[in-house]
Amino acid sequence: MKKVLLLILISILILGGCTRKTSKKASTDENITNEMVFVEGGTFVNKNSTFYGKDIVINDFYISKYEITQYEWKMIMGDNPSEFKGDNYPVENVSWYDAIEYCNKRSIKEGLEPYYNIDKTSKDPFNISEYDDIKWTVTINENANGYRLPTEAEWEYAASGGQKSKNYIYSGSDNADKAAWYWRNSGDEYLKGDWSWPKIASNNNRTKPVGSTKPNELGLYDMSGNVREWCWDWYTESDSAKGSAYKIWKGGGWMGDVVCCELSYRGKYEANGMGPDTGFRVCRNP
């Protein structure tokens, strides 16, 4: 009788262990699935957007539900440049050029037409940065169905809720702590007072797993906070500018101030710049 009971107990432990392992893997696979969300086009509804009231119409497009994860990056690029490791964390420490290459390589892998033409042999005359030593000339195939970066207007339209907008300041909320990971809430304790790098560093601030905060009206996550997101556009002061030293980023990040998380905030960075708070998400034409 004792032997029978012992065998039953061993069987339960073995089966239990197998069940936990299978469940854990399934959960991981499910979490890193980054589906594309359809965004219905139109004019800007959110009054907090910099594009509200302007003669701008956004066409329909798809955008990734989450920031590109490290798992997704590794599956395409084969490496992981991120400082804060984790399959379900956003990839970071990637430049604008890195993001462009990812888009084309992923398109090719999935049998799609690459959206970008990348000429690494000629310097882009529009790029007037004194710090960018890459300056690839990148042009687009406008009707291609491959992956691409969102334009600034597309990013802000999606972040603001599109046609379902409820006029939030941040993407999905008027409360930054519900919608964003930024310098106050991305560490061990909630920080108060003025922004301070020593406080941030000692508080173990860092990125968080994608989708850990409240989504916006379209079901998109982390468009405020976590990592800054590259956009396609050059940062120019006017349409007549003859050149620019910067590409636009949007959304703010885990080490930045809360104002950077506002959907209307317009950031800039050299195209070859990178950091542990800089990532991206992708789009596709319908």
N, C-alpha and C positions, 0 to 999 in steps of 0.2 A: 504493500500500500504506500509506504514511504517513497519507494522508487517511482511509482506511478505519479505521485504528487510532484516529485522532483522533476520528472520529465515534462510534466505539464507546465511547471513554473519556467523551465528553461525554454520551452517552446514559446511561451508568452513573451519572454524577454527578447528572444531572437526576432519574433514577428514584430514586436513593438519597436525594436531598434530599426528594422527595415522600413517600417511605416514612417517613422520620424524622418529618416534620411530621404525617402522618396518625396514626402510632403515638403521638406525644406527646399529640395531642388526645384520642385514644381512651383513653389512660391517665388523662388529667385527668378526662374524663367518668366513667370507671369509679370513680375515687377519691372523687368527690363524691356518688356514689349512696348515699343514707342510707336503707336499708331498715328496716322495722319488724320487730322480733323479738317473737315470741309468748312470753309469760311465763305458765306454768301457775301457777294460784293455789294457796293452801294456807296453813298456819301457818308461822311462822319456824323454819327449821332451823339457821341459823348462830347459834352460841352467843355470838358477839361482837356481835350486834345488840341494840340497846336494846329491841327489841320481842320478843326471844326469851322464851318462857315466859309471855307475856301472852295474854289471850283475844282475839287478833286474827287474823282470817282474811282473806287477800287474795284477791279475785276474779281470774279470768283477765283479762289485758290485753295490749296491745301497747305496746312502747316503742322509740324510735329507737335504732338500733345505735350511732350516734355522736352527739356533741353537734351541735346545729344549726350547719351551716357558713355561711360568709359567702356562698357561692354560693346556697344555699337561701334565705337571708335576702333577698338581692338579687332573686331571682326573684319573691318575694312582696311585699316592702316597697319595692323600687325604689331603696334607698340602701344604704350600708354604713358604720355608725358605728364600726367596729372600729379600734383603734389599730394592731394588727399585721395588715397586709393580706395576703390570700391566699385564693383560692376554697376551698381545702381546709382552711383553718384555722377554728376555732370562731368564730362571731360573738361579739363582746363589746361592752362599753359599752352594754348594753341593760338597761333597768329591768324590773321585774316587769310593769308595765303594757304595756311594749313586747312582752314575750313573750306576754301574753294577746291582744293585738291580732294578733300574728303567727298565733297558733293559729286565730282566727276567720277571718282573711283567707285563710289557706291552705285551711281547710275549705270556704269559699265557692268558691274557685278550683277545687277538686277535686270540687265537687258534693256535699259532705257537709253535714250539719246542724251549724251552729255550736254548740259546747258552752257558750259563755259568753254571757250577757246583760250588756252593758256600758252602764251609765247614767253618762254624763259630766256630767250636769246636777245630780246630787245627791251630796252628800258622804257617804261611808260612816261611820255613827256608831260602828262598831266600831274604826275606825282612829283611834287616839289620838296618833299621831306629831305632834310639833310641827314637824318638818322636812319632812314630806310635804305639798306644796302641791297635789297632784292629787286623791287620795282618791276616785277613781271608785267607784261602787257596782257590784260585779261579782257576779252570781249564776250558777248553773249550770243547764243542761238535762241532768239526770242520765242520761237514756237516749239522748242524742244520740251520733252516730257520728263527730263531728268531732274535731279535734285539741285536746289539752289538756295542761296541765302535770301531772306526776305528783304525787300526794299524798306527804307525807313517808314514810309507811309503804310505799307502792308503790315509791318510789325506793330505800329501804333494802332492801326485799325483793329487788328486781332486782339491786342492787349486791352484795348478800350471796350471790348465786347461786341464789336461789329454792329449789326443791326439789332442785337439784343441788349445793347448797352444800358446800364442803369446809372450812368454818369459818375462812376467811381473815380477817385483820384489815383489810386493804385489799381493794378490789374486784379479785379475781383472784389475789391473792398475799399472802404475809406479808412480802414484800420490797418496800418502797415504790419502790425504784429500778427494779423490773421492771413495776410497775403504774401509776405516777403520774409526772406532771411537777409538781414543786414547787420551792421556792426553792433547794435544793441542786443539782439536776441540770438545770434548765431554761435554762442559759446556756452560755457558752463553755467554762467549766471547772466541775468539781465543787467546790462551796463547802463549807468546813469551819468549825467553830467555831459561835458563836451567830448567830442571825438578825440581819442587818444590812442596812438598805435601801441605804446607800452601796455595799456589796459587791454587792448584787443589781443595782443600776443600772449599775455599772461592768463587770459581768460579762455585760451584754447579755441578761439573762434575758427570756423572752417566751413566748407560747403556741407550741404545736407543731401540726403537721398532725394532724387527727383520726385515730385508729386507729394511732398510732405506737408504742404500748406493748402489753403483753400483755393479751389480753381476759380477762374473767372466765368463770365456768363456763357462762354463758348466751350467750357470744359477744358481750358488750357491752364497748365500749371507753371508756376515759377517765372512768369513773365515780369514779375516784380521780384527782385532779389535773387539770391543764390549765386549765380554768376552773370556777369555782364554778357550781352549777346551781340555778336557781330551782325551788322547789316551790310547790304551790298554797296550803299551809297558813299560817295565822298562827302566829307564835311566841308561845306562852302558857306560863306556868309551871304552870297547872292548868286543868282543864276548866271551873272556875267563874269564870275570868277574864272580866271585863266588857268588856275591850278589849285591843288590842295595838298597839304602834308598829312592829312588824316582821313581815316575811315570812321564811320559812325558806329557807335555801340548804344544799346538801349537796355533799360531794365534795372540797372544797379546790381550790386553784388554783396556778398557776405561781409566784406570789410568796409564797404562804402556807407556814406551818410544816407539817411532816409529820403532826402530830396531826390537822390539819384534813382530811387525806386518808383517815383511818380512816372506814370506812363508817358507824360509829355516831356520828360527830361531828355536832353540830347547830349550824349557824350561823344568824345573823340579820342582817337588813339592812332599812332602810326600803324600802317598795315602789317608791319613785321613785329609789332609789339605783342607781348604775351605776358600772362601772369596767372597766379593761382585763383584769380577771380574772373577769368575771361574764358567764355565758351561760346556756344551758339546753338541754334535750332535751324531746321531746314524747311523749305517749302517745295511745292511742285505745282505746275499748271494743271488744271482739270483736264 
